[in-house]
C-alpha cells in the first residue's frame, strides 16, 4: 500500500514537473514572441521614420532645385528684358523724327526711320509706348502744344499703318516745354521740332 502511494506520488510529481516545464516553455515562447513582435514594431517604426526623413529630404532637395531654377530663370528673364530694352532704346535714340517749321508732315527720311521703330514695337508688343511731340519756341504756346500733339498723332498713325497695335501707343504734345537745343539758331530749332519715344512698362 505504501509502495502504491509512493508510486502515485512519483507519478504526480513527474506530471507536475512536466506541466511546469511546459508552462515555462510556453511562457518563454510567449515572451520571445512578444519580444519579436516588439522588435518588428520598432523596425517598422524605424523604417517608416527613415522613409519620412528620406521623403522630406527629397522634397527639400526638389524645393531647393526649384528655387534655384526659378532664380536662374528670373535672372535670365531680367537679362533678356534688359537686352530688349536696350535694343528698343537704342533704336529710339537713333530715330530722329524731325519736322519742317509749322509742319506735321513726315519726311521720306523720317518714314524710313519709323519703319525700324515699327518693327521693334511689333517684336515687343508686350510693352506700351508713349509718343511725345515737341516744337521750337516760335509761335504761341497754345498753338505749339496743339501742333506737337498733332505731330505725335501723325507718327502714331504711321506706325499703326505699319502693323503696330494702336492699343500699345499713347501720344502727348509738349509744345516747346522741353527743348534739347538752343532756339536761337536754325539748327537748334530744327532739333527741337521732333518726336521722341518712351517705353511705358
Contact map, one row per residue, 1 for C-alpha under 8 A:
111110000000000000000000000000000000000000000000000000000000000000000000000000000000000000000000000000000000000000000000000000000000000000000000000000000000000000000000000000000000000000000000000000000
111111000000000000000000000000000000000000000000000000000000000000000000000000000000000000000000000000000000000000000000000000000000000000000000000000000000000000000000000000000000000000000000000000000
111111100000000000000000000000000000000000000000000000000000000000000000000000000000000000000000000000000000000000000000000000000000000000000000000000000000000000000000000000000000000000000000000000000
111111110000000000000000000000000000000000000000000000000000000000000000000000000000000000000000000000000000000000000000000000000000000000000000000000000000000000000000000000000000000000000000000000000
111111111000000000000000000000000000000000000000000000000000000000000000000000000000000000000000000000000000000000000000000000000000000000000000000000000000000000000000000000000000000000000000000000000
011111111100000000000000000000000000000000000000000000000000000000000000000000000000000000000000000000000000000000000000000000000000000000000000000000000000000000000000000000000000000000000000000000000
001111111110000000000000000000000000000000000000000000000000000000000000000000000000000000000000000000000000000000000000000000000000000000000000000000000000000000000000000000000000000000000000000000000
000111111111000000000000000000000000000000000000000000000000000000000000000000000000000000000000000000000000000000000000000000000000000000000000000000000000000000000000000000000000000000000000000000000
000011111111100000000000000000000000000000000000000000000000000000000000000000000000000000000000000000000000000000000000000000000000000000000000000000000000000000000000000000000000000000000000000000000
000001111111110000000000000000000000000000000000000000000000000000000000000000000000000000000000000000000000000000000000000000000000000000000000000000000000000000000000000000000000000000000000000000000
000000111111111000000000000000000000000000000000000000000000000000000000000000000000000000000000000000000000000000000000000000000000000000000000000000000000000000000000000000000000000000000000000000000
000000011111111100000000000000000000000000000000000000000000000000000000000000000000000000000000000000000000000000000000000000000000000000000000000000000000000000000000000000000000000000000000000000000
000000001111111110000000000000000000000000000000000000000000000000000000000000000000000000000000000000000000000000000000000000000000000000000000000000000000000000000000000000000000000000000000000000000
000000000111111111000000000000000000000000000000000000000000000000000000000000000000000000000000000000000000000000000000000000000000000000000000000000000000000000000000000000000000000000000000000000000
000000000011111111100000000000000000000000000000000000000000000000000000000000000000000000000000000000000000000000000000000000000000000000000000000000000000000000000000000000000000000000000000000000000
000000000001111111110000000000000000000000000000000000000000000000000000000000000000000000000000000000000000000000000000000000000000000000000000000000000000000000000000000000000000000000000000000000000
000000000000111111111000000000000000000000000000000000000000000000000000000000000000000000000000000000000000000000000000000000000000000000000000000000000000000000000000000000000000000000000000000000000
000000000000011111111100000000000000000000000000000000000000000000000000000000000000000000000000000000000000000000000000000000000000000000000000000000000000000000000000000000000000000000000000000000000
000000000000001111111110000000000000000000000000000000000000000000000000000000000000000000000000000000000000000000000000000000000000000000000000000000000000000000000000000000000000000000000000000000000
000000000000000111111111000000000000000000000000000000000000000000000000000000000000000000000000000000000000000000000000000000000000000000000000000000000000000000000000000000000000000000000000000000000
000000000000000011111111100000000000000000000000000000000000000000000000000000000000000000000000000000000000000000000000000000000000000000000000000000000000000000000000000000000000000000000000000000000
000000000000000001111111110000000000000000000000000000000000000000000000000000000000000000000000000000000000000000000000000000000000000000000000000000000000000000000000000000000000000000000000000000000
000000000000000000111111111000000000000000000000000000000000000000000000000000000000000000000000000000000000000000000000000000000000000000000000000000000000000000000000000000000000000000000000000000000
000000000000000000011111111100000000000000000000000000000000000000000000000000000000000000000000000000000000000000000000000000000000000000000000000000000000000000000000000000000000000000000000000000000
000000000000000000001111111110000000000000000000000000000000000000000000000000000000000000000000000000000000000000000000000000000000000000000000000000000000000000000000000000000000000000000000000000000
000000000000000000000111111111000000000000000000000000000000000000000000000000000000000000000000000000000000000000000000000000000000000000000000000000000000000000000000000000000000000000000000000000000
000000000000000000000011111111100000000000000000000000000000000000000000000000000000000000000000000000000000000000000000000000000000000000000000000000000000000000000000000000000000000000000000000000000
000000000000000000000001111111110000000000000000000000000000000000000000000000000000000000000000000000000000000000000000000000000000000000000000000000000000000000000000000000000000000000000000000000000
000000000000000000000000111111111000000000000000000000000000000000000000000000000000000000000000000000000000000000000000000000000000000000000000000000000000000000000000000000000000000000000000000000000
000000000000000000000000011111111100000000000000000000000000000000000000000000000000000000000000000000000000000000000000000000000000000000000000000000000000000000000000000000000000000000000000000000000
000000000000000000000000001111111110000000000000000000000000000000000000000000000000000000000000000000000000000000000000000000000000000000000000000000000000000000000000000000000000000000000000000000000
000000000000000000000000000111111111000000000000000000000000000000000000000000000000000000000000000000000000000000000000000000000000000000000000000000000000000000000000000000000000000000000000000000000
000000000000000000000000000011111111100000000000000000000000000000000000000000000000000000000000000000000000000000000000000000000000000000000000000000000000000000000000000000000000000000000000000000000
000000000000000000000000000001111111110000000000000000000000000000000000000000000000000000000000000000000000000000000000000000000000000000000000000000000000000000000000000000000000000000000000000000000
000000000000000000000000000000111111111000000000000000000000000000000000000000000000000000000000000000000000000000000000000000000000000000000000000000000000000000000000000000000000000000000000000000000
000000000000000000000000000000011111111100000000000000000000000000000000000000000000000000000000000000000000000000000000000000000000000000000000000000000000000000000000000000000000000000000000000000000
000000000000000000000000000000001111111110000000000000000000000000000000000000000000000000000000000000000000000000000000000000000000000000000000000000000000000000000000000000000000000000000000000000000
000000000000000000000000000000000111111111000000000000000000000000000000000000000000000000000000000000000000000000000000000000000000000000000000000000000000000000000000000000000000000000000000000000000
000000000000000000000000000000000011111111100000000000000000000000000000000000000000000000000000000000000000000000000000000000000000000000000000000000000000000000000000000000000000000000000000000000000
000000000000000000000000000000000001111111110000000000000000000000000000000000000000000000000000000000000000000000000000000000000000000000000000000000000000000000000000000000000000000000000000000000000
000000000000000000000000000000000000111111111000000000000000000000000000000000000000000000000000000000000000000000000000000000000000000000000000000000000000000000000000000000000000000000000000000000000
000000000000000000000000000000000000011111111100000000000000000000000000000000000000000000000000000000000000000000000000000000000000000000000000000000000000000000000000000000000000000000000000000000000
000000000000000000000000000000000000001111111110000000000000000000000000000000000000000000000000000000000000000000000000000000000000000000000000000000000000000000000000000000000000000000000000000000000
000000000000000000000000000000000000000111111111000000000000000000000000000000000000000000000000000000000000000000000000000000000000000000000000000000000000000000000000000000000000000000000000000000000
000000000000000000000000000000000000000011111111100000000000000000000000000000000000000000000000000000000000000000000000000000000000000000000000000000000000000000000000000000000000000000000000000000000
000000000000000000000000000000000000000001111111110000000000000000000000000000000000000000000000000000000000000000000000000000000000000000000000000000000000000000000000000000000000000000000000000000000
000000000000000000000000000000000000000000111111111000000000000000000000000000000000000000000000000000000000000000000000000000000000000000000000000000000000000000000000000000000000000000000000000000000
000000000000000000000000000000000000000000011111111100000000000000000000000000000000000000000000000000000000000000000000000000000000000000000000000000000000000000000000000000000000000000000000000000000
000000000000000000000000000000000000000000001111111110000000000000000000000000000000000000000000000000000000000000000000000000000000000000000000000000000000000000000000000000000000000000000000000000000
000000000000000000000000000000000000000000000111111111000000000000000000000000000000000000000000000000000000000000000000000000000000000000000000000000000000000000000000000000000000000000000000000000000
000000000000000000000000000000000000000000000011111111100000000000000000000000000000000000000000000000000000000000000000000000000000000000000000000000000000000000000000000000000000000000000000000000000
000000000000000000000000000000000000000000000001111111110000000000000000000000000000000000000000000000000000000000000000000000000000000000000000000000000000000000000000000000000000000000000000000000000
000000000000000000000000000000000000000000000000111111111000000000000000000000000000000000000000000000000000000000000000000000000000000000000000000000000000000000000000000000000000000000000000000000000
000000000000000000000000000000000000000000000000011111111100000000000000000000000000000000000000000000000000000000000000000000000000000000000000000000000000000000000000000000000000000000000000000000000
000000000000000000000000000000000000000000000000001111111110000000000000000000000000000000000000000000000000000000000000000000000000000000000000000000000000000000000000000000000000000000000000000000000
000000000000000000000000000000000000000000000000000111111111000000000000000000000000000000000000000000000000000000000000000000000000000000000000000000000000000000000000000000000000000000000000000000000
000000000000000000000000000000000000000000000000000011111111100000000000000000000000000000000000000000000000000000000000000000000000000000000000000000000000000000000000000000000000000000000000000000000
000000000000000000000000000000000000000000000000000001111111110000000000000000000000000000000000000000000000000000000000000000000000000000000000000000000000000000000000000000000000000000000000000000000
000000000000000000000000000000000000000000000000000000111111111000000000000000000000000000000000000000000000000000000000000000000000000000000000000000000000000000000000000000000000000000000000000000000
000000000000000000000000000000000000000000000000000000011111111100000000000000000000000000000000000000000000000000000000000000000000000000000000000000000000000000000000000000000000000000000000000000000
000000000000000000000000000000000000000000000000000000001111111110000000000000000000000000000000000000000000000000000000000000000000000000000000000000000000000000000000000000000000000000000000000000000
000000000000000000000000000000000000000000000000000000000111111111000000000000000000000000000000000000000000000000000000000000000000000000000000000000000000000000000000000000000000000000000000000000000
000000000000000000000000000000000000000000000000000000000011111111100000000000000000000000000000000000000000000000000000000000000000000000000000000000000000000000000000000000000000000000000000000000000
000000000000000000000000000000000000000000000000000000000001111111110000000000000000000000000000000000000000000000000000000000000000000000000000000000000000000000000000000000000000000000000000000000000
000000000000000000000000000000000000000000000000000000000000111111111000000000000000000000000000000000000000000000000000000000000000000000000000000000000000000000000000000000000000000000000000000000000
000000000000000000000000000000000000000000000000000000000000011111111100000000000000000000000000000000000000000000000000000000000000000000000000000000000000000000000000000000000000000000000000000000000
000000000000000000000000000000000000000000000000000000000000001111111110000000000000000000000000000000000000000000000000000000000000000000000000000000000000000000000000000000000000000000000000000000000
000000000000000000000000000000000000000000000000000000000000000111111111000000000000000000000000000000000000000000000000000000000000000000000000000000000000000000000000000000000000000000000000000000000
000000000000000000000000000000000000000000000000000000000000000011111111100000000000000000000000000000000000000000000000000000000000000000000000000000000000000000000000000000000000000000000000000000000
000000000000000000000000000000000000000000000000000000000000000001111111110000000000000000000000000000000000000000000000000000000000000000000000000000000000000000000000000000000000000000000000000000000
000000000000000000000000000000000000000000000000000000000000000000111111111000000000000000000000000000000000000000000000000000000000000000000000000000000000000000000000000000000000000000000000000000000
000000000000000000000000000000000000000000000000000000000000000000011111111100000000000000000000000000000000000000000000000000000000000000000000000000000000000000000000000000000000000000000000000000000
000000000000000000000000000000000000000000000000000000000000000000001111111110000000000000000000000000000000000000000000000000000000000000000000000000000000000000000000000000000000000000000000000000000
000000000000000000000000000000000000000000000000000000000000000000000111111111000000000000000000000000000000000000000000000000000000000000000000000000000000000000000000000000000000000000000000000000000
000000000000000000000000000000000000000000000000000000000000000000000011111111100000000000000000000000000000000000000000000000000000000000000000000000000000000000000000000000000000000000000000000000000
000000000000000000000000000000000000000000000000000000000000000000000001111111110000000000000000000000000000000000000000000000000000000000000000000000000000000000000000000000000000000000000000000000000
000000000000000000000000000000000000000000000000000000000000000000000000111111111000000000000000000000000000000000000000000000000000000000000000000000000000000000000000000000000000000000000000000000000
000000000000000000000000000000000000000000000000000000000000000000000000011111111100000000000000000000000000000000000000000000000000000000000000000000000000000000000000000000000000000000000000000000000
000000000000000000000000000000000000000000000000000000000000000000000000001111111110000000000000000000000000000000000000000000000000000000000000000000000000000000000000000000000000000000000000000000000
000000000000000000000000000000000000000000000000000000000000000000000000000111111111000000000000000000000000000000000000000000000000000000000000000000000000000000000000000000000000000000000000000000000
000000000000000000000000000000000000000000000000000000000000000000000000000011111111100000000000000000000000000000000000000000000000000000000000000000000000000000000000000000000000000000000000000000000
000000000000000000000000000000000000000000000000000000000000000000000000000001111111110000000000000000000000000000000000000000000000000000000000000000000000000000000000000000000000000000000000000000000
000000000000000000000000000000000000000000000000000000000000000000000000000000111111111000000000000000000000000000000000000000000000000000000000000000000000000000000000000000000000000000000000000000000
000000000000000000000000000000000000000000000000000000000000000000000000000000011111111100000000000000000000000000000000000100000000000000000000000000000000000000000000000000000000000000000000000000000
000000000000000000000000000000000000000000000000000000000000000000000000000000001111111110000000000000000000000000000000000000000000000000000000000000000000000000000000000000000000000000000000000000000
000000000000000000000000000000000000000000000000000000000000000000000000000000000111111111000000000000000000000000000000000000000000000000000000000000000000000000000000000000000000000000000000000000000
000000000000000000000000000000000000000000000000000000000000000000000000000000000011111111100000000000000000000000000000000000000000000000000000000000000000000000000000000000000000000000000000000000000
000000000000000000000000000000000000000000000000000000000000000000000000000000000001111111110000000000000000000000000001100000000000000000000000000000000000000000000000000000000000000000000000000000000
000000000000000000000000000000000000000000000000000000000000000000000000000000000000111111111000000000000000000000000000000000000000000000000000000000000000000000000000000000000000000000000000000000000
000000000000000000000000000000000000000000000000000000000000000000000000000000000000011111111100000000000000000000000000000000000000000000000000000000000000000000000000000000000000000000000000000000000
000000000000000000000000000000000000000000000000000000000000000000000000000000000000001111111110000000000000000000011001000000000000000000000000000000000000000000000000000000000000000000000000000000000
000000000000000000000000000000000000000000000000000000000000000000000000000000000000000111111110000000000000000000001000000000000000000000000000000000000000000000000000000000000000000000000000000110000
000000000000000000000000000000000000000000000000000000000000000000000000000000000000000011111111000000000000000000000000000000000000000000000000000000000000000000000000000000000000000000000000000000000
000000000000000000000000000000000000000000000000000000000000000000000000000000000000000001111111000000000000000000000000000000000000000000000000000000000000000000000000000000000000000000000000000000000
000000000000000000000000000000000000000000000000000000000000000000000000000000000000000000111111100000000000010011001000000000000000000000000000000000000000000000000000000000000000000000000000000100000
000000000000000000000000000000000000000000000000000000000000000000000000000000000000000000001111110000000000010010000000000000000000000000000000000000000000000000000000000000000000000000000000011100000
000000000000000000000000000000000000000000000000000000000000000000000000000000000000000000000011111000000100010011000000000000000000000000000000000000000000000000000000000000000000000000000000011100000
000000000000000000000000000000000000000000000000000000000000000000000000000000000000000000000001111100000100010000000000000000000000000000000000000000000000000000000000000000000000000000000110111000000
000000000000000000000000000000000000000000000000000000000000000000000000000000000000000000000000111110111110000000000000000000000000000000000000000000000000000000000000000000000000000000000100110000000
000000000000000000000000000000000000000000000000000000000000000000000000000000000000000000000000011111110000000000000000000000000000000000000000000000000000000000000000000000000000000000000100100000000
000000000000000000000000000000000000000000000000000000000000000000000000000000000000000000000000001111100000000000000000000000000000000000000000000000000000000000000000000000000000000000000100100000000
000000000000000000000000000000000000000000000000000000000000000000000000000000000000000000000000000111110000000000000000000000000000000000000000001000000000000000000000000000000000000000000000000000000
000000000000000000000000000000000000000000000000000000000000000000000000000000000000000000000000001111111000000000000000000000000000000000000000001000000000000000000000000000000000000000000000000000000
000000000000000000000000000000000000000000000000000000000000000000000000000000000000000000000000001101111100000000000000000000000000000000000000001001100100000000000000000000000000000000000000000000000
000000000000000000000000000000000000000000000000000000000000000000000000000000000000000000000000001000111110000000000000000000000000000000000000000000100100000000000000000000000000000000000000000000000
000000000000000000000000000000000000000000000000000000000000000000000000000000000000000000000000111000011111011000000000000000000000000000000000000000000110000000000000000000000000000000000000000000000
000000000000000000000000000000000000000000000000000000000000000000000000000000000000000000000000001000001111111000000000000000000000000000000000000000000000000000000000000000000000000000000000000000000
000000000000000000000000000000000000000000000000000000000000000000000000000000000000000000000000000000000111111100000000000000000000000000000000000000000000000000000000000000000000000000000000000000000
000000000000000000000000000000000000000000000000000000000000000000000000000000000000000000000000000000000011111110000000000000000000000000000000000000000000000000000000000000000000000000000000000000000
000000000000000000000000000000000000000000000000000000000000000000000000000000000000000000000011110000000111111111000000000000000000000000000000000000000000000000000000000000000000000000000000000000000
000000000000000000000000000000000000000000000000000000000000000000000000000000000000000000000000000000000111111111100000000000000000000000000000000000000000010000000000000000000000000000000000000000000
000000000000000000000000000000000000000000000000000000000000000000000000000000000000000000000000000000000001111111110000000000000000000000000000000000000000000000000000000000000000000000000000000000000
000000000000000000000000000000000000000000000000000000000000000000000000000000000000000000000011100000000000111111111000000000000000000000000000000000000000000000000000000000000000000000000000000000000
000000000000000000000000000000000000000000000000000000000000000000000000000000000000000000000010100000000000011111111100000000000000000000000000000000000000011000000000000000000000000000000000000000000
000000000000000000000000000000000000000000000000000000000000000000000000000000000000000000000000000000000000001111111110000000000000000000000000000000000000001001000000000000000000000000000000000000000
000000000000000000000000000000000000000000000000000000000000000000000000000000000000000000100000000000000000000111111111000000000000000000000000000000000000000000000000000000000000000000000000000000000
000000000000000000000000000000000000000000000000000000000000000000000000000000000000000000110010000000000000000011111111100000000000000000000000000000000000001000000000000000000000000000000000000000000
000000000000000000000000000000000000000000000000000000000000000000000000000000000000000000000000000000000000000001111111110000000000000000000000000000000000001001110000000000000000000000000000000000000
000000000000000000000000000000000000000000000000000000000000000000000000000000000000000000000000000000000000000000111111111000000000000000000000000000000000000000000000000000000000000000000000000000000
000000000000000000000000000000000000000000000000000000000000000000000000000000000000000100100000000000000000000000011111111100000000000000000000000000000000000000000000000000000000000000000000000000000
000000000000000000000000000000000000000000000000000000000000000000000000000000000000000100000000000000000000000000001111111110100000000000000000000000000000000000010000000000000000000000000000000000000
000000000000000000000000000000000000000000000000000000000000000000000000000000000000000000000000000000000000000000000111111110000000000000000000000000000000000000111000000000000000000000000000000000000
000000000000000000000000000000000000000000000000000000000000000000000000000000000000000000000000000000000000000000000011111110000000000000000000000000000000000000000000000000000000000000000000000000000
000000000000000000000000000000000000000000000000000000000000000000000000000000000001000000000000000000000000000000000001111111100000000000000000000000000000000000000000000000000000000000000000000000000
000000000000000000000000000000000000000000000000000000000000000000000000000000000000000000000000000000000000000000000000111111110000000000000000000000000000000000011001000000000000000000000000000000000
000000000000000000000000000000000000000000000000000000000000000000000000000000000000000000000000000000000000000000000000000111110000000000000000000000000000000000000000000000000000000000000000000000000
000000000000000000000000000000000000000000000000000000000000000000000000000000000000000000000000000000000000000000000000100111111000000000000000000000000000000000000001000000000000000000000000000000111
000000000000000000000000000000000000000000000000000000000000000000000000000000000000000000000000000000000000000000000000000011111100000000000000000000000000000000000001110000000000000000000000000000111
000000000000000000000000000000000000000000000000000000000000000000000000000000000000000000000000000000000000000000000000000000111110000000000000000000000000000000000001110000000000000000000000000011110
000000000000000000000000000000000000000000000000000000000000000000000000000000000000000000000000000000000000000000000000000000011111000000000000000000000000000000000000111100000000000000000000000011110
000000000000000000000000000000000000000000000000000000000000000000000000000000000000000000000000000000000000000000000000000000001111100000000000000000010011000000000000111100000000000000000000001111000
000000000000000000000000000000000000000000000000000000000000000000000000000000000000000000000000000000000000000000000000000000000111110000000000000110010000000000000000001111000000000000000000001111000
000000000000000000000000000000000000000000000000000000000000000000000000000000000000000000000000000000000000000000000000000000000011111000000000000111110000000000000000001111100000000000000000111100000
000000000000000000000000000000000000000000000000000000000000000000000000000000000000000000000000000000000000000000000000000000000001111100000001100110100000000000000000000011111110000000000001111000000
000000000000000000000000000000000000000000000000000000000000000000000000000000000000000000000000000000000000000000000000000000000000111110000001101100000000000000000000000001110010000000001001110000000
000000000000000000000000000000000000000000000000000000000000000000000000000000000000000000000000000000000000000000000000000000000000011111000001000000000000000000000000000000110010001000001101100000000
000000000000000000000000000000000000000000000000000000000000000000000000000000000000000000000000000000000000000000000000000000000000001111111001000000000000000000000000000000110000001000001000000000000
000000000000000000000000000000000000000000000000000000000000000000000000000000000000000000000000000000000000000000000000000000000000000111110000000000000000000000000000000000000000000000000000000000000
000000000000000000000000000000000000000000000000000000000000000000000000000000000000000000000000000000000000000000000000000000000000000011111011000000000000000000000000000000000000000000000000000000000
000000000000000000000000000000000000000000000000000000000000000000000000000000000000000000000000000000000000000000000000000000000000000011111111000000000000000000000000000000000000000000000000000000000
000000000000000000000000000000000000000000000000000000000000000000000000000000000000000000000000000000000000000000000000000000000000000010111111100000000000000000000000000000110000000000000000000000000
000000000000000000000000000000000000000000000000000000000000000000000000000000000000000000000000000000000000000000000000000000000000000000011111110000000000000000000000000000100000000000000000000000000
000000000000000000000000000000000000000000000000000000000000000000000000000000000000000000000000000000000000000000000000000000000000000000111111111000000000000000000000000000000000000000000000000000000
000000000000000000000000000000000000000000000000000000000000000000000000000000000000000000000000000000000000000000000000000000000000011110111111111100000000000000000000000000110000000000000000000000000
000000000000000000000000000000000000000000000000000000000000000000000000000000000000000000000000000000000000000000000000000000000000011000001111111110000000000000000000000011110000000000000000000000000
000000000000000000000000000000000000000000000000000000000000000000000000000000000000000000000000000000000000000000000000000000000000000000000111111111000000000000000000000010100000000000000000000000000
000000000000000000000000000000000000000000000000000000000000000000000000000000000000000000000000000001110000000000000000000000000000001000000011111111100000000000000000000010100000000000000000000000000
000000000000000000000000000000000000000000000000000000000000000000000000000000000000000000000000000000000000000000000000000000000001111000000001111111110000000000000000000111100000000000000000000000000
000000000000000000000000000000000000000000000000000000000000000000000000000000000000000000000000000000000000000000000000000000000001110000000000111111111000000000000000001111100000000000000000000000000
000000000000000000000000000000000000000000000000000000000000000000000000000000000000000000000000000000010000000000000000000000000000100000000000011111111100000000000000000010000000000000000000000000000
000000000000000000000000000000000000000000000000000000000000000000000000000000000000000000000000000000011000000000000000000000000000110000000000001111111110000000000000000010000000000000000000001000000
000000000000000000000000000000000000000000000000000000000000000000000000000000000000000000000000000000000000000000000000000000000011100000000000000111111111000000000000001110000000000000000000001000000
000000000000000000000000000000000000000000000000000000000000000000000000000000000000000000000000000000000000000000000000000000000000000000000000000011111111100000000000001000000000000000000000000000000
000000000000000000000000000000000000000000000000000000000000000000000000000000000000000000000000000000011100000000000000000000000000000000000000000001111111110000000000000000000000000000000000000000000
000000000000000000000000000000000000000000000000000000000000000000000000000000000000000000000000000000000100000000000000000000000010000000000000000000111111111000000000000000000000000000000000001000000
000000000000000000000000000000000000000000000000000000000000000000000000000000000000000000000000000000000000000000000000000000000010000000000000000000011111111100000100101000000000000000000000000000000
000000000000000000000000000000000000000000000000000000000000000000000000000000000000000000000000000000000000000000000000000000000000000000000000000000001111111110000000000000000000000000000000000000000
000000000000000000000000000000000000000000000000000000000000000000000000000000000000000000000000000000000000001001000000000000000000000000000000000000000111111111000000000000000000000000000000000000000
000000000000000000000000000000000000000000000000000000000000000000000000000000000000000000000000000000000000000001101100000000000000000000000000000000000011111111110000000000000000000000000000000000000
000000000000000000000000000000000000000000000000000000000000000000000000000000000000000000000000000000000000000000000000000000000000000000000000000000000001111111111100000000000000000000000000000000000
000000000000000000000000000000000000000000000000000000000000000000000000000000000000000000000000000000000000000000000000000000000000000000000000000000000000111111110000000000000000000000000000000000000
000000000000000000000000000000000000000000000000000000000000000000000000000000000000000000000000000000000000000000100100000000000000000000000000000000000000011111110000000000000000000000000000000000000
000000000000000000000000000000000000000000000000000000000000000000000000000000000000000000000000000000000000000000000100010000000000000000000000000000000000001111111000000000000000000000000000000000000
000000000000000000000000000000000000000000000000000000000000000000000000000000000000000000000000000000000000000000000100110010000000000000000000000000000000001111111100000000000000000000000000000000000
000000000000000000000000000000000000000000000000000000000000000000000000000000000000000000000000000000000000000000000000010010000000000000000000000000000000000100111111100000000000000000000000000000000
000000000000000000000000000000000000000000000000000000000000000000000000000000000000000000000000000000000000000000000000000000000000000000000000000000000001000100011111100000000000000000000000000000000
000000000000000000000000000000000000000000000000000000000000000000000000000000000000000000000000000000000000000000000000000000000000000000000000000000000000000000001111110000000000000000000000000000000
000000000000000000000000000000000000000000000000000000000000000000000000000000000000000000000000000000000000000000000000000010111000000000000000000000000000000000001111110000000000000000000000000000000
000000000000000000000000000000000000000000000000000000000000000000000000000000000000000000000000000000000000000000000000000000011110000000000000000000000001000000001111111000000000000000000000000000000
000000000000000000000000000000000000000000000000000000000000000000000000000000000000000000000000000000000000000000000000000000011110000000000000000000000000000000000011111100000000000000000000000000000
000000000000000000000000000000000000000000000000000000000000000000000000000000000000000000000000000000000000000000000000000000000111100000000000000010011001000000000000111110000000000000000000000000000
000000000000000000000000000000000000000000000000000000000000000000000000000000000000000000000000000000000000000000000000000000000111100000000000000110010000000000000000011111000000000000000000000000000
000000000000000000000000000000000000000000000000000000000000000000000000000000000000000000000000000000000000000000000000000000000001110000000000111111110000000000000000001111100000000000000000000000000
000000000000000000000000000000000000000000000000000000000000000000000000000000000000000000000000000000000000000000000000000000000001111000000000100110000000000000000000000111111100000000000000000000000
000000000000000000000000000000000000000000000000000000000000000000000000000000000000000000000000000000000000000000000000000000000000111110001101111110000000000000000000000011111100000000000000000000000
000000000000000000000000000000000000000000000000000000000000000000000000000000000000000000000000000000000000000000000000000000000000011110001001100000000000000000000000000001111110000000000001000000000
000000000000000000000000000000000000000000000000000000000000000000000000000000000000000000000000000000000000000000000000000000000000010000000000000000000000000000000000000001111110000000000000000000000
000000000000000000000000000000000000000000000000000000000000000000000000000000000000000000000000000000000000000000000000000000000000010000000000000000000000000000000000000001111111000000000000000000000
000000000000000000000000000000000000000000000000000000000000000000000000000000000000000000000000000000000000000000000000000000000000011100000000000000000000000000000000000000011111111000000001000000000
000000000000000000000000000000000000000000000000000000000000000000000000000000000000000000000000000000000000000000000000000000000000000000000000000000000000000000000000000000000111110000010011000000000
000000000000000000000000000000000000000000000000000000000000000000000000000000000000000000000000000000000000000000000000000000000000000000000000000000000000000000000000000000000011111000011011000000000
000000000000000000000000000000000000000000000000000000000000000000000000000000000000000000000000000000000000000000000000000000000000000000000000000000000000000000000000000000000011111110011000000000000
000000000000000000000000000000000000000000000000000000000000000000000000000000000000000000000000000000000000000000000000000000000000000110000000000000000000000000000000000000000010111111011001000000000
000000000000000000000000000000000000000000000000000000000000000000000000000000000000000000000000000000000000000000000000000000000000000000000000000000000000000000000000000000000000011111011000000000000
000000000000000000000000000000000000000000000000000000000000000000000000000000000000000000000000000000000000000000000000000000000000000000000000000000000000000000000000000000000000011111111000000000000
000000000000000000000000000000000000000000000000000000000000000000000000000000000000000000000000000000000000000000000000000000000000000000000000000000000000000000000000000000000000001111111100000000000
000000000000000000000000000000000000000000000000000000000000000000000000000000000000000000000000000000000000000000000000000000000000000000000000000000000000000000000000000000000000000011111110000000000
000000000000000000000000000000000000000000000000000000000000000000000000000000000000000000000000000000000000000000000000000000000000000000000000000000000000000000000000000000000001111111111111000000000
000000000000000000000000000000000000000000000000000000000000000000000000000000000000000000000000000000000000000000000000000000000000001110000000000000000000000000000000000000000000111111111111100000000
000000000000000000000000000000000000000000000000000000000000000000000000000000000000000000000000011110000000000000000000000000000000000100000000000000000000000000000000000000000000000001111111110000000
000000000000000000000000000000000000000000000000000000000000000000000000000000000000000000000000010000000000000000000000000000000000000000000000000000000000000000000000000000000001100000111111110000000
000000000000000000000000000000000000000000000000000000000000000000000000000000000000000000000000000000000000000000000000000000000000011100000000000000000000000000000000000000010011101000011111110000000
000000000000000000000000000000000000000000000000000000000000000000000000000000000000000000000000011110000000000000000000000000000000111100000000000000000000000000000000000000000000000000001111111000000
000000000000000000000000000000000000000000000000000000000000000000000000000000000000000000000001111000000000000000000000000000000000111000000000000000000000000000000000000000000000000000000111111100000
000000000000000000000000000000000000000000000000000000000000000000000000000000000000000000000001110000000000000000000000000000000011110000000000000000110010000000000000000000000000000000000000111110000
000000000000000000000000000000000000000000000000000000000000000000000000000000000000000000010011100000000000000000000000000000000011100000000000000000000000000000000000000000000000000000000000011111000
000000000000000000000000000000000000000000000000000000000000000000000000000000000000000000010000000000000000000000000000000000001111000000000000000000000000000000000000000000000000000000000000001111100
000000000000000000000000000000000000000000000000000000000000000000000000000000000000000000000000000000000000000000000000000000001111000000000000000000000000000000000000000000000000000000000000000111110
000000000000000000000000000000000000000000000000000000000000000000000000000000000000000000000000000000000000000000000000000000111100000000000000000000000000000000000000000000000000000000000000000011111
000000000000000000000000000000000000000000000000000000000000000000000000000000000000000000000000000000000000000000000000000000111100000000000000000000000000000000000000000000000000000000000000000001111
000000000000000000000000000000000000000000000000000000000000000000000000000000000000000000000000000000000000000000000000000000110000000000000000000000000000000000000000000000000000000000000000000000111
